[in-house]
Amino acid sequence: MTETRGSLLLTGVYGVGKSTVAEEMAAVFEEAGITYAAIDLDWVGWFDAGWDDERASFGVMVRNLEAMVNNYLDAGVRYVVMALSIKHDWEREAIRSVVPQPMHVVRLESSIEVIRKRLSDNPTAGRQGDLEMAGRWLESAAGVGLEDFTVAGDRPVRDVVNEILHAISWEPSAT
């Protein structure tokens, strides 16, 4: 039997818990002895070259991701878990184009009150801007409809991870 392999893109507004869920999913895989890579795509594309072109900047992140994913797969990684807020279908498709295994897209949802609490504990100016952006995205339903399914992110993180793993048939004991 061929070992199941796949990729997962966790999306949703800023502060919804994407990176936290990716980190907890990594812990689940480690506990089960399953090879994985967890990638926060904000960090993979965090740069400023003075461009005023969203697609060009995103393209750099996608090229970085492609190299990373190929390196991880060459090293024997079974699952690739990524976290990024996406707003447009072209972003999802650009990511999907460089990930060679099937990709699930899960959008995490939380109320603005939960997001406000999470982000207000972070003292950086960037996180305060993220809170403002999260509010605008929630009001306009930005990024909604790009996912395969949604999961409530305002509960214990391990519960969120277990629901996602079960829904996409990535049970830690499955081979």
VENCOR-V868700 format. One record per backbone hydrogen bond with DSSP energy under -1.0 kcal/mol. CO is the residue of the C=O (numbers start at 1). NH is the residue of the N-H. E is the energy in kcal/mol with one decimal. If there is no record, write none. Layout:
BEGIN
CO,NH,E / CO,NH,E
END
This chain:
BEGIN
6,80,-2.0 / 7,104,-2.5 / 8,82,-3.3 / 9,106,-2.6 / 10,84,-2.6 / 11,108,-3.2 / 13,16,-1.7 / 17,21,-2.7 / 18,22,-2.4 / 19,23,-2.4 / 20,24,-2.3 / 21,25,-2.6 / 22,26,-2.1 / 23,27,-1.7 / 24,28,-2.1 / 25,29,-2.4 / 26,30,-2.6 / 27,31,-2.6 / 28,32,-1.6 / 29,34,-2.7 / 30,33,-1.1 / 35,79,-1.3 / 37,81,-3.2 / 39,83,-2.0 / 40,43,-1.0 / 40,44,-1.1 / 41,45,-1.4 / 43,46,-1.1 / 45,47,-1.2 / 53,57,-2.3 / 54,58,-2.4 / 55,59,-2.2 / 56,60,-1.4 / 57,61,-1.5 / 58,62,-2.4 / 59,63,-2.2 / 60,64,-2.4 / 61,65,-2.8 / 62,66,-2.6 / 63,67,-1.9 / 64,68,-2.3 / 65,69,-3.2 / 66,70,-2.4 / 67,71,-2.2 / 68,72,-2.8 / 69,73,-3.0 / 70,74,-2.4 / 71,75,-1.4 / 72,77,-2.2 / 73,76,-1.3 / 78,6,-1.6 / 79,37,-1.9 / 80,8,-2.5 / 81,39,-3.0 / 82,10,-3.3 / 83,41,-2.0 / 88,92,-1.4 / 89,93,-2.7 / 90,94,-2.0 / 91,95,-2.1 / 92,96,-2.8 / 93,97,-1.9 / 95,98,-1.4 / 102,7,-2.7 / 104,9,-2.9 / 105,148,-3.3 / 105,149,-1.2 / 106,11,-3.0 / 107,151,-2.0 / 109,153,-3.8 / 111,115,-2.2 / 112,116,-2.9 / 113,117,-2.0 / 114,118,-2.3 / 115,119,-2.9 / 116,120,-2.5 / 119,122,-1.3 / 124,128,-1.3 / 125,129,-2.0 / 126,130,-2.0 / 127,131,-1.8 / 128,132,-1.7 / 129,133,-2.4 / 130,134,-2.9 / 131,135,-2.1 / 132,136,-1.9 / 133,137,-2.8 / 134,138,-2.7 / 135,139,-2.2 / 136,140,-2.0 / 137,142,-2.0 / 141,144,-1.6 / 143,146,-1.3 / 149,107,-2.0 / 151,109,-2.2 / 156,160,-1.7 / 157,161,-2.6 / 158,162,-2.7 / 159,163,-2.2 / 160,164,-2.2 / 161,165,-3.0 / 162,166,-2.2 / 163,167,-2.4 / 164,168,-2.2 / 165,170,-2.9 / 166,169,-1.1 / 171,174,-2.4
END
